[in-house]
Amino acid sequence: MKTKKEEMLIRRIKAARNEIPADLLVRNCQVVNVFNGLIESCSVAVFDGIVVGFGDREAGETIDVAGQYLVPGMIDGHIHIESSMVIPSEFARATAPHGTSAVVADPHEIANVLGKDGILYLLETTKALPVDFFFMVPSCVPATHLETAGAKLGGSEMKDLMREKRILGLAEVMNYPGVVGGVPEVIEKLELFESRVIDGHAPALSGRGLDAYLVCGIRSDHECTELYEAEEKLAKGMWIMIREGSQSKNLSALAPLVNRITSRRCMLVSDDRHPDDLMAFGHLDALVNRAIDEGIDPLTAIQMVTLNPARYFSLRNLGAIAPGYQADFFTCESLNGIQPNLVFKRGRLVAKEGKLGSPADVCESKYNVSSMNINRVDEKKFAVPCEGQKVRVIQVFENQIYTKEIIEETPIGNGLVTADPERDLLKIAVLERHKFSGRIGLGYVRGFGLKKGAIASSVAHDSHNIITVGCDDQSMATAVNTLIDHGGGLVVSLGSEILALLTLPVAGLLSDAPLEEVVLKVGGLNNAYHDLGGTLPNPFMALSFLALPVIPELKITDRGLVDVRRFEFVSLFV
């Protein structure tokens, strides 16, 4: 007696031999062959969601695409879904019409808030969507000892997650000093995933340090910002993920790396794709078009988001249009500036002319995704007694995530330090929101330009505690309490009044609203901030990275000010 698998294979064989009708025939198309780099004029037959052959034949449905190109569905090899600020069904609705067929996500952000349950939530809510979601297990939860995260992922939690079918390997190993130094906890994780793919994260690492990093089985890097760095890493066997995201853009610098020989070891990835960019520019289609603008051959650029990531992650049936491959592809009229028209997923038309054919299913989750374990605060929480005539200040720069440490005269009022908007010296605070500890880190920041009011966010890399910047304690307390009351989000306040708000009830990171509504509210937040005198073009993006104590020079967490150069806490007062 044949098994169901055997019966399915026999039927696919018969369809390939043209003994039974195909389900779908896509006629009159120019197929992009990512194996040989050629364009082939033919028809493509699909049966049971799989490409079964080329050439005209009988089919249940025939679609004539009038000479358009047929391109394999695109794969993002490294992305943090949380950066889109929408739940997976909305992310799929936004990206599928742009030709995205699969993503490999690092759920590092939600894992730092909810731990293993956060990853299981994403696995549960990404079933049966028009985009395939694969995941890597975050390697650094918590990210550092300098902050308070909501959870910890150790060996036992990782072993449980490895049993999940769509878990592919270990996500970006950010703790490269721990790898090179042979820290036992880090080595344990690498050993656990030695038979799986392991992604890297090693900015500027070279020479013997890079050699030590690579002998542990780490095979990719998305942090290259200079050509010489990417050349060394590629020469030593790494796959280079060329990042062109909403925050970090490295394509211009790294495009010369890509040639006929090296291109098979290169991928285009987004890392972070913010909601306004998704809505305005798309996803991987925008990256491919940027690569073409940088002089990369169109077929090579397409390989870098199709066959190459499929090979790296051993997704054996994805990344190409060929017999036995999943029927994920899209049509477009030109390869010099691709614009997906008809998008097919497993041989089913799911999107046309930029619109999803039917709404992506919203899967209900059994996991608790609320994450505000913090009591409301009053203005006194932000009071700081004066203990010196000079203070350390975090200097923020436009469109950069690094900062500088500067020293300024302490603004004082009634024996307490105050903000001084005239000097652009604002208070900054990070409040622990995971464990009811009541812990708060307080400091000064320059660069936001506010003349009055405050802004706050529950998106604060990597531990995602509540972070706020303001001109007065009342506005800061109002902003923080609003986020506590709504389960997280982004907010602008003035005194006791809320001027703009986007709620993020899923882990304080994601909205369950439509993408269009999220983009509209982000625009309203930015407008409210600028009305208060703010000068940064992307204030909440800048705010979210000020609690990241791995990017120099001076940052702040719920535990206090951090000198990243020394990787230790420092006093506010000099």
Secondary structure in CASP SS format (residue, H / E / C, confidence):
PFRMAT SS
TARGET T0000
AUTHOR 0000-0000-0000
METHOD secondary structure of the structure
MODEL  1
M C 1.00
K C 1.00
T C 1.00
K H 1.00
K H 1.00
E H 1.00
E H 1.00
M H 1.00
L H 1.00
I H 1.00
R H 1.00
R H 1.00
I H 1.00
K H 1.00
A H 1.00
A H 1.00
R C 1.00
N C 1.00
E C 1.00
I C 1.00
P C 1.00
A E 1.00
D E 1.00
L E 1.00
L E 1.00
V E 1.00
R E 1.00
N E 1.00
C E 1.00
Q E 1.00
V E 1.00
V E 1.00
N E 1.00
V C 1.00
F C 1.00
N C 1.00
G C 1.00
L E 1.00
I E 1.00
E E 1.00
S E 1.00
C E 1.00
S E 1.00
V E 1.00
A E 1.00
V E 1.00
F E 1.00
D C 1.00
G C 1.00
I E 1.00
V E 1.00
V E 1.00
G E 1.00
F E 1.00
G C 1.00
D C 1.00
R C 1.00
E C 1.00
A E 1.00
G E 1.00
E E 1.00
T E 1.00
I E 1.00
D E 1.00
V C 1.00
A C 1.00
G C 1.00
Q C 1.00
Y E 1.00
L E 1.00
V E 1.00
P E 1.00
G C 1.00
M E 1.00
I E 1.00
D E 1.00
G E 1.00
H E 1.00
I E 1.00
H C 1.00
I H 1.00
E H 1.00
S H 1.00
S H 1.00
M C 1.00
V E 1.00
I C 1.00
P H 1.00
S H 1.00
E H 1.00
F H 1.00
A H 1.00
R H 1.00
A H 1.00
T H 1.00
A H 1.00
P H 1.00
H H 1.00
G C 1.00
T E 1.00
S E 1.00
A E 1.00
V E 1.00
V E 1.00
A E 1.00
D C 1.00
P C 1.00
H H 1.00
E H 1.00
I H 1.00
A H 1.00
N H 1.00
V H 1.00
L H 1.00
G C 1.00
K H 1.00
D H 1.00
G H 1.00
I H 1.00
L H 1.00
Y H 1.00
L H 1.00
L H 1.00
E H 1.00
T H 1.00
T C 1.00
K C 1.00
A C 1.00
L C 1.00
P C 1.00
V C 1.00
D E 1.00
F E 1.00
F E 1.00
F E 1.00
M E 1.00
V E 1.00
P C 1.00
S C 1.00
C C 1.00
V C 1.00
P C 1.00
A C 1.00
T C 1.00
H C 1.00
L C 1.00
E C 1.00
T C 1.00
A C 1.00
G C 1.00
A C 1.00
K C 1.00
L C 1.00
G C 1.00
G H 1.00
S H 1.00
E H 1.00
M H 1.00
K H 1.00
D H 1.00
L H 1.00
M H 1.00
R C 1.00
E C 1.00
K C 1.00
R C 1.00
I E 1.00
L E 1.00
G E 1.00
L E 1.00
A E 1.00
E E 1.00
V E 1.00
M C 1.00
N C 1.00
Y H 1.00
P H 1.00
G H 1.00
V H 1.00
V H 1.00
G C 1.00
G C 1.00
V C 1.00
P H 1.00
E H 1.00
V H 1.00
I H 1.00
E H 1.00
K H 1.00
L H 1.00
E H 1.00
L H 1.00
F C 1.00
E C 1.00
S C 1.00
R C 1.00
V E 1.00
I E 1.00
D E 1.00
G E 1.00
H C 1.00
A C 1.00
P C 1.00
A C 1.00
L C 1.00
S C 1.00
G H 1.00
R H 1.00
G H 1.00
L H 1.00
D H 1.00
A H 1.00
Y H 1.00
L H 1.00
V C 1.00
C C 1.00
G C 1.00
I C 1.00
R C 1.00
S E 1.00
D E 1.00
H C 1.00
E C 1.00
C C 1.00
T C 1.00
E C 1.00
L H 1.00
Y H 1.00
E H 1.00
A H 1.00
E H 1.00
E H 1.00
K H 1.00
L H 1.00
A H 1.00
K C 1.00
G C 1.00
M C 1.00
W E 1.00
I E 1.00
M E 1.00
I E 1.00
R E 1.00
E E 1.00
G C 1.00
S C 1.00
Q C 1.00
S C 1.00
K E 1.00
N C 1.00
L H 1.00
S H 1.00
A H 1.00
L H 1.00
A H 1.00
P H 1.00
L H 1.00
V C 1.00
N C 1.00
R C 1.00
I C 1.00
T H 1.00
S H 1.00
R H 1.00
R H 1.00
C E 1.00
M E 1.00
L E 1.00
V E 1.00
S C 1.00
D E 1.00
D C 1.00
R C 1.00
H C 1.00
P H 1.00
D H 1.00
D H 1.00
L H 1.00
M H 1.00
A H 1.00
F H 1.00
G C 1.00
H C 1.00
L H 1.00
D H 1.00
A H 1.00
L H 1.00
V H 1.00
N H 1.00
R H 1.00
A H 1.00
I H 1.00
D H 1.00
E C 1.00
G C 1.00
I C 1.00
D C 1.00
P H 1.00
L H 1.00
T H 1.00
A H 1.00
I H 1.00
Q H 1.00
M C 1.00
V C 1.00
T C 1.00
L H 1.00
N H 1.00
P H 1.00
A H 1.00
R H 1.00
Y H 1.00
F C 1.00
S C 1.00
L C 1.00
R C 1.00
N C 1.00
L C 1.00
G C 1.00
A C 1.00
I C 1.00
A C 1.00
P C 1.00
G C 1.00
Y C 1.00
Q E 1.00
A C 1.00
D C 1.00
F E 1.00
F E 1.00
T E 1.00
C E 1.00
E C 1.00
S C 1.00
L C 1.00
N C 1.00
G C 1.00
I C 1.00
Q C 1.00
P C 1.00
N C 1.00
L E 1.00
V E 1.00
F E 1.00
K E 1.00
R C 1.00
G C 1.00
R E 1.00
L E 1.00
V E 1.00
A E 1.00
K E 1.00
E C 1.00
G C 1.00
K E 1.00
L E 1.00
G C 1.00
S C 1.00
P C 1.00
A C 1.00
D C 1.00
V C 1.00
C C 1.00
E C 1.00
S C 1.00
K C 1.00
Y C 1.00
N C 1.00
V C 1.00
S C 1.00
S C 1.00
M C 1.00
N C 1.00
I C 1.00
N C 1.00
R C 1.00
V C 1.00
D C 1.00
E H 1.00
K H 1.00
K H 1.00
F H 1.00
A C 1.00
V C 1.00
P E 1.00
C C 1.00
E C 1.00
G C 1.00
Q C 1.00
K E 1.00
V E 1.00
R E 1.00
V E 1.00
I E 1.00
Q E 1.00
V E 1.00
F C 1.00
E C 1.00
N C 1.00
Q C 1.00
I C 1.00
Y C 1.00
T E 1.00
K E 1.00
E E 1.00
I E 1.00
I E 1.00
E E 1.00
E E 1.00
T C 1.00
P C 1.00
I E 1.00
G E 1.00
N C 1.00
G C 1.00
L E 1.00
V E 1.00
T C 1.00
A C 1.00
D E 1.00
P H 1.00
E H 1.00
R H 1.00
D C 1.00
L E 1.00
L E 1.00
K E 1.00
I E 1.00
A E 1.00
V E 1.00
L E 1.00
E C 1.00
R C 1.00
H C 1.00
K C 1.00
F C 1.00
S C 1.00
G C 1.00
R C 1.00
I E 1.00
G E 1.00
L E 1.00
G E 1.00
Y E 1.00
V E 1.00
R E 1.00
G C 1.00
F C 1.00
G C 1.00
L C 1.00
K C 1.00
K C 1.00
G C 1.00
A E 1.00
I E 1.00
A E 1.00
S E 1.00
S C 1.00
V C 1.00
A C 1.00
H C 1.00
D C 1.00
S C 1.00
H C 1.00
N C 1.00
I E 1.00
I E 1.00
T E 1.00
V E 1.00
G E 1.00
C C 1.00
D C 1.00
D H 1.00
Q H 1.00
S H 1.00
M H 1.00
A H 1.00
T H 1.00
A H 1.00
V H 1.00
N H 1.00
T H 1.00
L H 1.00
I H 1.00
D H 1.00
H H 1.00
G C 1.00
G C 1.00
G E 1.00
L E 1.00
V E 1.00
V E 1.00
S E 1.00
L E 1.00
G C 1.00
S C 1.00
E E 1.00
I E 1.00
L E 1.00
A E 1.00
L E 1.00
L E 1.00
T E 1.00
L C 1.00
P C 1.00
V E 1.00
A C 1.00
G C 1.00
L C 1.00
L E 1.00
S E 1.00
D C 1.00
A C 1.00
P C 1.00
L H 1.00
E H 1.00
E H 1.00
V H 1.00
V H 1.00
L H 1.00
K H 1.00
V H 1.00
G H 1.00
G H 1.00
L H 1.00
N H 1.00
N H 1.00
A H 1.00
Y H 1.00
H H 1.00
D H 1.00
L C 1.00
G C 1.00
G C 1.00
T C 1.00
L C 1.00
P C 1.00
N C 1.00
P H 1.00
F H 1.00
M H 1.00
A H 1.00
L H 1.00
S H 1.00
F C 1.00
L C 1.00
A C 1.00
L C 1.00
P C 1.00
V C 1.00
I C 1.00
P C 1.00
E C 1.00
L E 1.00
K E 1.00
I E 1.00
T E 1.00
D C 1.00
R C 1.00
G E 1.00
L E 1.00
V E 1.00
D E 1.00
V C 1.00
R C 1.00
R C 1.00
F C 1.00
E E 1.00
F E 1.00
V E 1.00
S C 1.00
L C 1.00
F E 1.00
V C 1.00
END
